[in-house]
């Protein structure tokens, strides 16, 4: 029964998400949730449950994509995301404090 629902569910997800990989992931998540939560229900009830779960997963992924786009607006691509925090110095403290902080860090290690 679930094998019959998945192809149509994939097409629905693909139309909404416009990404085949995400659509496949959403259908897989919906299928797993259906089996996990409603596996003991009669098979005749699976279709409406599957599509309700799928619809909610599609909405969740849509929200996630919008959030990624929104956060991407504030990200500065010219600055590397892999900043070594140990190599950065705090400009608000003087050289003596920096040296004593390094010495303390070395003793702790």
C-alpha angles and dihedrals in degrees: 000000000000090000088060093052099048101069093052091043089053091053091049092049092045092053092052101037099033090211121101095205093051091044090054091048092050093050090048091050091048091049092050092047091050093052094042097047105026105024090116093054120097113277090238089068095052099085098061091040092050094050092047091052091045092051091052092048091050090052091049092051091047090054090047091052092049090050091050090051092047093050090045089064091065097043115102107218092193090068115071115241090216099073114164102232093195092060094052117091126212106242092202094069126067129243094261092056091046092053094046089047091053091047091050090049091051092050091049091052 
